[in-house]
Amino acid sequence: MRIAILSRNPKLYSTRRLVEAGTALGHQVDVIDTMHCYMDITSSRPSVRYKGKPLPYYDAVIPRIGASVTFYGTSVVRQFEMMGTFSINESVAISRSRDKLRSLQLLSRKGIGMPRTGFAHHPDKIDDLIKNVGGAPVVIKLLEGTQGIGVVLADTQKTAEAIIEAFMGLNANILVQEYIKEAGGADIRCLVVGGKVIAAMKRQAAEGEFRSNLHRGGSASIVRLSPAERKTAIDAAKTMGLNMCGVDILRANSGPVVMEVNSSPGLGGIETATNKDVASMIIQFLEKNAKPNNNKTRGKG
């Protein structure tokens, strides 16, 4: 099988591990810089061009697209789909999950547990926005933030109002969520592949920090999931339409609540914490689900 990994940096842990796993299982794996792809979308035989030449027709593609390049990245994935390539995550599903508001609305519509959440751009009554999610303390998030950036915990009503006013001054869209105190600064990252949780880790925030992201100094350890947590993760992935994703869950008194569904989860933390060969499991999913691309007789394929 010929596999393309869309990644801007072949040295990143996740990209490197996927290349190693794919090669070890006997496949040809190419790393392609998403932002250096350009496309012929008008011809009867759509193509992706790279470094002055048309790319071959791949059997499967694994998008590793950063949040900052979602628009262009998903257009490249869509072009591969037009060429008959199986994408582990379809372009429309990636776009769906990257839109934080849309993803939360879809999760809510399906009855999946999530913190009480308000959304606003320029609320006339800031105090009512805060009251509606249960009052302070609240977590305030920039809609476009990633890896814990643009996420603030407001301990009091006055602090929350001041932060919201500051974000409003930046003309930003914001989410206001209830603070799940009982989670103790920890969340659970469930890695879902093909409708199954193949690995899970608990991420604990650093001392004095409430964000558990590993990028922010959090630590990771293996965790045992309850049946409800496992079902929540699987249902969230299904709702987003993602074959592979990381589902972040908090343990609330009311049961598991979903914070985010990540269409391009990092593999380093979870492979280290669980000692599982997650990269090989992802390649094995492709082996079972990606059919040979009948168009690959064209070009270098």
N, C-alpha and C positions, 0 to 999 in steps of 0.2 A: 504494500500500500504506500502511496505517496502522500505525505502529510505536510501541510504548511502551518507554521506557527507565526501568527501576526504579533510581533513584539518589537519594540523600539530598541531593545538592548539584549543581545544574545547572552550576555554575562549575568543577567539577573537569575537568581536561584530558580524560580519557577520555570523560566524558559529553558535554562540549562538542564534541569531535571527531566523535563518533557522530551527534550532532544535525546538525552541518555536513555530514557525508558523506551522511546520509540525505536531507536537504533538497536537496542538490546533485543527487542522483539522482532527484529528483521525488517523494519520499515525504513524508507528513505524520508528523512525529516529535514526540511529547509526552514530557516528563520528569515522572515521577511519584515523589513521595517515598514510598518503601515503607512506612515506619513510620506514615504518616498514612492509609494505606489501611485500610478495614475491610470486612468481608465478610458477605454473606448466604449462608449455607451450607445453609440448610434449605429454600429454595424449589425449585420444580421447574426454575426458570431461574436458576442461580447467578449472582451478580453481585459486583463489587467497587465499593464506594462510596468517594467521595473528595470532601472539602469539601462534604458534604451532598447529593451527587448521585451517581447510578450512572455509572460510567465506561462509555464506549462499548465495543463489541466490537472489539478490535484483531486485525489479521492476524498480528502478530508482537510478541514482547516480548524485550528484552535485559536480563536481570537483572544489575545492578551492586550486589551485596549484600555488605556488609562482614561479616567473620567474627563480629563481636560481635552481629549481628542475624540470624544464619543461621536460627534456628528460626522467627522470625516472617516473615522474608523468603521462605523456601522455602514457607511456607504461603500467602503471597500469590501466588507463582509457580504453585503447585498450583491455586489458584482460577482464575487465568487459563487454565490448561490445561483445567480443567473447562468453561470458557466457549468452548472451541474455538480458543484462541489458540496459535500455534506459538511455543514458547520455544526460543531458540537453545541453551540448556542446560536440560534438564528438572530439575524440583525434586528428584527422587530422585537424579540424578547430582550435583547441587550438594551435597546432604547427604552423599552417599558420599565425595566428595572432601574435604569439610571435616572429616570424622572422620579425623584423621591415622593413628590405629592401623588403622582399617578399610581405609583406602586403601593403606597399606603391606602389609597382609596380602593384599589383592587383587593388588597388583603382584607380591608374592612367589609367590603361587599361579600366576600366569601366567608365571613364570620371567623376569621383567624385572629387570635388574641394579639392585641397591640396596646401600647400605652394610650391613655386619652390624649388626643392630639388636636391642636388648633392650627389653622393656617391663615396667614394674613400678609397684606402688603402695606396698608396704611389704615389700621383700625381706628375708628373714631373713639372707641371706648377700650383703651388698653386694659383697664382694670377688669372689664367683663371678659376679655380674651383670656386673661390669667385665671379668673374665677371659673371659667368654663372647663378648664382642665384639672380643676381641683385645688387651685391656689398654690402659693409658694410653699416649698421650693419647686421650681420648674426648670426644665432644660430647654434652652433656646438655641435653635440651629439655623444657620444659613442654609437655604435650600440647595445651594450649589457646593457646599462644603464636602471635603473628603478626608479620610484618615484622622477624624477627630478635629480637623481645622474648622473654625467657625462654629464650634459647639461650646456653649457656656452654661454653667450651673448657677442659677440665681437663687440665693438662699431666702431672700425676703421679697415682699411685694414691691417695696421701693426700688430695690436693686433690679428686679425683673422689669419694672416699668422703665427705668433708666436705660437698660440694655436694649429693650425693644425700641425705644425712642432713638437710640444711637443707630441701630440697624435701619430704622425708617429714614434717618437722615442720609444713609448711603443708598437709598432707593432700592433696598433689598427685599426679597421674598423670604419670609421666616416661618419656621415651624416652632410651636410652643408645645412641649410635652410634659406630662406629669413625671415627676422624679420617682423612680422605683427604688426607694431607700433600702428595702429589704434585700435587694440584689447585692448590696455591700461592695459596690464598685467592680463587680465581676459580671461577665457575660459568657455565653457559650457559643462558640463558632461550630456549626454543623456543616460539614462538607457533603453536599448531596450530588450524586452522580447517577443518572439513569433511574431516578425515582427511589433511590436508596441512600441512607446516610452511611457513607463508607468510613468516615472518621469524625471525631468530635473532640474539641479541647475546651478547657475553661481558661479564659483570659482574665487575669486579676490586675486591676489598676495599680500603679505605683503608689507609694505612700504619699498622701496629700493630693492625689489626683483621682477624679471620678471617671475619666475616660479610660477604658481598658485596652485601647488599640496598642498593639505591639510597637507600632511606630512611635508611640508616646511613652515608651518605657514599661509597658505592662509585661507581665510574665505569663507563661502558658503551661498548662499541665493537662494530662489525660483526664477525661471525665466520663462517668457512666450516665447515660441518658435515661430518663423515664419514658414510658410508652407515649405519654402526652407530648413530651418534648420532641421525640422522634417523629411523631405524626405531624406536629406543627411545622417542623422543618420541611418535611416532604410535601405537605400541603402548600406551603409558601412557595417552594420551587415550582410546583405544578401550576400555581396561580400565575406566576411570572412567565411560564412556558420555557423555563431554563432546564436543559439537560445536565448542566454542571453549574454549581453555584455554592457560595458560602452563605448560610443563613445565621444571622446573629440574634440570639435569644436571651432574654433576661428571665430570671426566676422570680416571678412576682407572687404575692399571696394569692392572687386570683388564678394562678397557673402560668404557663409559659407565654411570654409576649414577644413578638418579633420587632426588632429594631430596624433591621436592614436586610436586604437580599443583594448580595454582591455577585455580579456576573463574571468577574475576573478575580477570583480569590487567590491570594498568595499561598504557596505550598510550603514555604520554609518553616513557619511556626508549627503548622499542624503535623508535618512529617516528623519534625523533631520531637514534639510533645507526645505523639502517639506511636512513634517508631514504625509507622506504616509506609509502604511504598505507594503513596497516593498517585504519583505520576504514572506508574504502570497500570493502575486501575483505570485511569482516564484513557490511556491508549487502548486498553482491553475493551472499554466501552465502544471506542471507535471501530475496533475490529468486528464487533458484533452488529453495529448499526450503520456503518458507512459502506455503501455499495460501490463497486468500481465505477469510476466516472467514464461513461461511454464516449465522451468527447476528447479523451486525453491522447488520442492518436495524432492530434494536431500539435504543432510546436515541438517542444523538447520532450514532451511526455511519451 
